[in-house]
Every structure is written in C-alpha cells, then in structure tokens.
Amino acid sequence: MANTKEKPVDDVNPEVKEAEKAEEVEEQRDVIEKEEEEEEEKDKSFEELRLDPRLIRALTKKGIEKPTPIQQTAIPFILEGKDVVAKAKTGSGKTLAYLLPLLQKLFSDCGSKKKKPAPSAFILVPSRELCQQVYAEVSSLIELCRVQIKAVQLTSSMPLSDMRNALAGLPEILVTTPACIPKCFADGVLDPAAINLLLSYGYEDNLRSVASIVPRRCQCLLMSATTSSDVEKLKKLFLHNPVVLTLQEGADKEEPVPSNVQQFWISCSAQDKLLHILALLKLEVVQKKILIFINTIDMGFKLKLFLEKFGIKTAILNGELPQNSRLHILEQFNAGLFDYLIATDDNSQQTKAKEEAKDEDNKEKTKNKKRFKPKLDAEFGVVRGIDFKKVHTVINYDMPQSVTGYIHRIGRAGRAYSSGSSVSLVSPDEMEGFEEIKSFLAGEEDKDSDVITPFPLLTENAVECLRYRAEDVAKSVTKIAVRESRAQDLRNEIINSEKLKSHFEANPRDLDLLKHDKLLSKTAPVPHLKDIPEYLVDPKTQEASKMVKLARAAMGNCRRSGGGRNNANKKRSRKGGDPLKTFSANGSKRGRSGGVGQKKDGKGSSDGLTKKQRTA
Ligand SMILES: Nc1ncnc2c1ncn2[C@@H]1O[C@H](COP(=O)(O)OP(=O)(O)OP(=O)(O)O)[C@@H](O)[C@H]1O
C-alpha cells in the first residue's frame, strides 16, 4: 500500500501545496514583523533625546509620539552644536529633525537678558510653498509651547518696506527662499553677522547664493532627500567638521523612495495617455487622494477639461497662479476638499515654459496678434518638500525629466509611514528616461530587479472598452478650448486672490467657501458620460476596483486622527489592507517586486487578474 507520507512532492494535491505556500508566506511575514518590532524596541524616545518637555507636549498634541530615524540620529548632534549634512528619504520627517533642536536652542536664549541681533536662525528652503509650510509648522510649535519666540517668512515679491516691518519685531527665526536672499542683503534689510544657525533644505544651488555672507562661526545644517552635493566642497564653503548622516532604514538601504510606496508603470502611446488615465480614475483602480503630475501648464488644462466631461472634478496647481491661490489650493487639497490635483512641478515647468514662450515669440512674428503669455513664479515648487497630506497615489501623466524629479514626485505619497503607490504612464519617447530611473532605483548590485513593476489592476480589455468614448471626448478638447480655459482660470484666480486677500485675513474660515475644483468647460458635461454603463466595464477590472474601494473603506475606518504614527494600522495595512500590495504576490520582503499576471511591457495581462487576485 502506498504511504501518502512518502509520496513524491510533485504528487501532492495542489490545494495542499497552495495552503503550505500561504502558510510559509504568513510565517515569513510574522518574522519580518517580529524583526521590525524588535527594531522599534531599540528606538529612542523624544525624552531620551533630551528634548525639552514643552516640545514633547507640543508633539503629543500634534499626535506625534516617537521620533523617526532621521530625528533620532540628527537631533542629538544638532543640540551638541555640530554641523550636520543629512540625506534621508522623502517624507521621513526631516522638518522636525531640524526644527525641534533649533527651537530648543532658542528656548535657552529666551531667558538671557543679553539682546542679540536678529534673526539668529536662518531657514533657507527652495520654494514659497515650502516656505509657507515650514513657517506654519514652526509657528504652530511655538504657539503650542507658549514661548516668546518670533518667526517670520520673507519672499522676494514682498516690497522692501514690508520686509523691514517684518524684521522690525526682532524675530529669532527667518524662513525664506534663495531668490529672496540678494534682496535682503543688498538693501541692508538683514545683517548677516546676526546669523548663527543656518538651515538649508535641498542645498546644492541654494548655498552658493549665501556662501559669501554666512559668518564662519555659524552652525550649518543641510538636509535633503536626493542630494549629490560634494560635501568636501561644501566643507570649504561653510561646514566645520560636519557629521554626515545617510539614513539606512532597515532593509531599505539607501533607497531614496520609501518602501511603503509601491511603484507601478503602464506602457502606452502618448495619444493613449488620456484613455489610460480615464480608465485608472473612472474604473477606480487607484486610491484617492490622487496627485497627477504633468510637464506643461497647457497639458494640465487639457487633462482637466477632458476629465470633467466624464464627471471627474480636478483642481489645478501651477506656477502662473497667484501665490494666494496656490497656497489656498494646497490648503484645500490637504484638508480633503477635493480628491484630484493636477500639478506642474517646478523644473519641468520652467523649461517647458521657456520652450512655449519661444514658440509663441516665433508665431508672434508671423501673426501680429495679442497672445496670452505665461508669467511664472521663480519661487514656485510643489515637488520638493511639500507635505501633501494623505496622498495615496501619485500619477506621472508625463514622465519627469530627471531621476531626482521622479524621486521628489513619488515622495509626495506614503509620507510619515502611510502606504502609497505611484503609477507612471510611459510613452515610447519617454522610455529611455524611464529606464534610467529604473536602473538608478535598482542600484548597482541589483541592476535587474524590477523596482517599478507593471500596473496589475487594469486589463487591456478594460481600457479598450473606454476607447471610443475617450477618443470622442478628447477631440472636443481643442487647443483653443485649452488656451481659453487657462486664461479664464488665471483671470478668475487673480481677481479672487486680490479681492479676497484682505477678507480672508479677517475671516480665515471663509476660505472653505472658495472651491478650486470647479468646472472650466463652457458646456456642461453630458450626463451619460458621468457613468460607465455595465456593458463597458471589464468584469476583472471591476473586481479589482471593488477591492480598492474596500481597502479604502477599511483604511478610513482604522485610521487614527491626529496624524501620528499608528503601529496597529501599519500592521493591518501590511497584512493586506492595500490591494496593490496584496495583489503583488511575487514581492520581495517588502512586496516591492510588483504584481503577478503582468507582462514585462508595463501593460496588465490580457488574462487580467491572477488566481490570488480572484481569490482576494
Ligand atoms: N516622529 C514623527 N511621527 C509621525 N509623523 C511625523 C513624525 N515626524 C514628522 N512626521 C510627519 O511626517 C510628514 C513628513 O514630514 P516632513 O515633511 O518633515 O518630511 P521630509 O523628510 O522633509 O520629506 P521631503 O524630503 O519630501 O520634504 C509630516 O506630515 C510630518 O508631520
């Protein structure tokens, strides 16, 4: 009689095999979680970092309980008075890593009767948006700590008299941008001798503009997610025997993109990008909130007009909008007033705008017509450092023009340990740049590993079902319609921005009334395009969409208010809360190698979902 125990492995019932495999995966997961728990146990608390109790209380009120790795490492050195050069991935908490020790140092100066020239701490950030964000963060900490410290922000658009007024109250902290520096120093608004702590964020270019005026005794802190700066060169300029921190978190080594952001891509022609983004959003296979990056302002308006025909309301953020509007759009998006934001990032926008302007000039020579010309704000930037709250998905509608651009864009999702994903639409023209990004992220040792994997939840069939409608609507979004909407939107925003500036200062709550995702199209969207009829929906993609919605609901229910680190939540989501993660069965330890049932070319498999997906 045959003994089942001695049966060759191949003869074992496939269901038993599946179950064993699942058990193995579960065991592996438990080991990883145990390792992570042990790692967490080794973590230091804010008390152990000798942070002032007032700051710790303020952090608790903000829902922040434990320091992140960069905070644990950098805070003690900064408190010691050391120069620090730190590179840590996006969303890892670099802002508090320098703000907390900075405030603590200023607390001790508060009591001293000796009058110091002001401001003593100088925070240099790459964009106005980041300037506003850092200023808001430092102001809220000061308020929560109830200390007599004053912070101000200066931007280059401010008249000199306003700059002088802002500095007249002897602020201890100044937050500003590189573009503002020449103005501050040239007109004697600021005394560089006063600066004894300089913080620069994303430092390469920023520092050159202040190199000649920073006093030698000044403590310098340089923070970045992507820098390639030569520390040796910087040493000669500013740094005194700096501590160089390159944060290696767990198994992530030096990867600049957090491992909690799953990266996907879809291969499609440039013309088919509208069709694909429609499928992603309309079939709800990506989770909200969603930040969509494009490379030109016109493309942003084209996309907005296209999507609104299908009942998808989006807001637009770009460097030609007035500053008030930009800050307001960011506030509303962060507050969750709308789910889709189409953004043009700084670098790509500047270069493309130059091209556009050149193009316009040439045309203008032939046609002597008055044309709408963009005026861009040199201090605009939504990619580096801006803390978009609860963005789950970043979509690269256009691919960024550099690896750094990609890292900063993707870093807007998955901030502070939350899970996130990115989907890049890659056309044949963009393939070379995309390969560069992939090989950079894979690193030297791991060249062949797929860090960015094909998006698994959209079948070819699902996309094709929408083609007729998408192409029909795309034709109606003409160049003229785009240009008119862009000019109209800018006019509206300028009027609103001016009219409402003083009103909002007096009535901040009224800001909520001005929604930024309003329709731009002159003709109202036709009702039948708002819903996709049953017969057009591919059943497999529909199944995936249901999972995404379920996961969203589950995440909503278990998410804690206050924004602090939530271990329970973290574990739950790791165990399958995020369908994109659950679906990527071949994943490495942290589920990075993407979904099954995918073709190497970035398209979903024609078969659609895998066995595992169907079971899910
Ligand atoms: N110790 C902490 N615990 C939980 N959340 C934190 C902690 N420290 C910071 N955060 C939150 O993490 C988010 C990201 O922080 P921050 O903006 O400082 O990241 P960053 O490293 O500067 O990212 P980037 O390089 O993209 O600018 C913020 O919402 C912040 O409030």
Ligand as a Chemical Component Dictionary entry (heavy atoms), coordinates in Angstrom:
data_LIG
# 
_chem_comp.id                   LIG 
_chem_comp.type                 NON-POLYMER 
_chem_comp.pdbx_formal_charge   0 
_chem_comp.three_letter_code    LIG 
# 
loop_
_chem_comp_atom.comp_id 
_chem_comp_atom.atom_id 
_chem_comp_atom.alt_atom_id 
_chem_comp_atom.type_symbol 
_chem_comp_atom.charge 
_chem_comp_atom.model_Cartn_x 
_chem_comp_atom.model_Cartn_y 
_chem_comp_atom.model_Cartn_z 
_chem_comp_atom.pdbx_ordinal 
LIG N1  N1  N 0 8.039  61.481 14.506 1  
LIG C1  C1  C 0 7.011  61.537 13.671 2  
LIG N2  N2  N 0 5.964  60.712 13.806 3  
LIG C2  C2  C 0 4.893  60.768 12.954 4  
LIG N3  N3  N 0 4.794  61.655 11.938 5  
LIG C3  C3  C 0 5.812  62.502 11.755 6  
LIG C4  C4  C 0 6.973  62.500 12.604 7  
LIG N4  N4  N 0 7.815  63.462 12.182 8  
LIG C5  C5  C 0 7.232  64.046 11.112 9  
LIG N5  N5  N 0 6.036  63.487 10.865 10 
LIG C6  C6  C 0 5.095  63.828 9.778  11 
LIG O1  O1  O 0 5.644  63.257 8.589  12 
LIG C7  C7  C 0 5.262  64.025 7.455  13 
LIG C8  C8  C 0 6.505  64.241 6.574  14 
LIG O2  O2  O 0 7.461  65.006 7.259  15 
LIG P1  P1  P 0 8.433  66.049 6.502  16 
LIG O3  O3  O 0 7.614  66.953 5.636  17 
LIG O4  O4  O 0 9.300  66.653 7.513  18 
LIG O5  O5  O 0 9.244  65.042 5.584  19 
LIG P2  P2  P 0 10.606 65.300 4.779  20 
LIG O6  O6  O 0 11.569 64.258 5.198  21 
LIG O7  O7  O 0 11.005 66.726 4.909  22 
LIG O8  O8  O 0 10.126 64.974 3.300  23 
LIG P3  P3  P 0 10.624 65.666 1.908  24 
LIG O9  O9  O 0 12.011 65.188 1.646  25 
LIG O10 O10 O 0 9.649  65.146 0.914  26 
LIG O11 O11 O 0 10.498 67.098 2.133  27 
LIG C9  C9  C 0 4.670  65.317 8.006  28 
LIG O12 O12 O 0 3.260  65.247 7.870  29 
LIG C10 C10 C 0 5.041  65.316 9.466  30 
LIG O13 O13 O 0 4.075  65.953 10.278 31 
# 
loop_
_chem_comp_bond.comp_id 
_chem_comp_bond.atom_id_1 
_chem_comp_bond.atom_id_2 
_chem_comp_bond.value_order 
_chem_comp_bond.pdbx_ordinal 
LIG N1  C1  SING 1  
LIG C1  N2  SING 2  
LIG C1  C4  DOUB 3  
LIG N2  C2  DOUB 4  
LIG C2  N3  SING 5  
LIG N3  C3  DOUB 6  
LIG C3  C4  SING 7  
LIG C3  N5  SING 8  
LIG C4  N4  SING 9  
LIG N4  C5  DOUB 10 
LIG C5  N5  SING 11 
LIG N5  C6  SING 12 
LIG C6  O1  SING 13 
LIG C6  C10 SING 14 
LIG O1  C7  SING 15 
LIG C7  C8  SING 16 
LIG C7  C9  SING 17 
LIG C8  O2  SING 18 
LIG O2  P1  SING 19 
LIG P1  O3  DOUB 20 
LIG P1  O4  SING 21 
LIG P1  O5  SING 22 
LIG O5  P2  SING 23 
LIG P2  O6  DOUB 24 
LIG P2  O7  SING 25 
LIG P2  O8  SING 26 
LIG O8  P3  SING 27 
LIG P3  O9  DOUB 28 
LIG P3  O10 SING 29 
LIG P3  O11 SING 30 
LIG C9  O12 SING 31 
LIG C9  C10 SING 32 
LIG C10 O13 SING 33 
# 
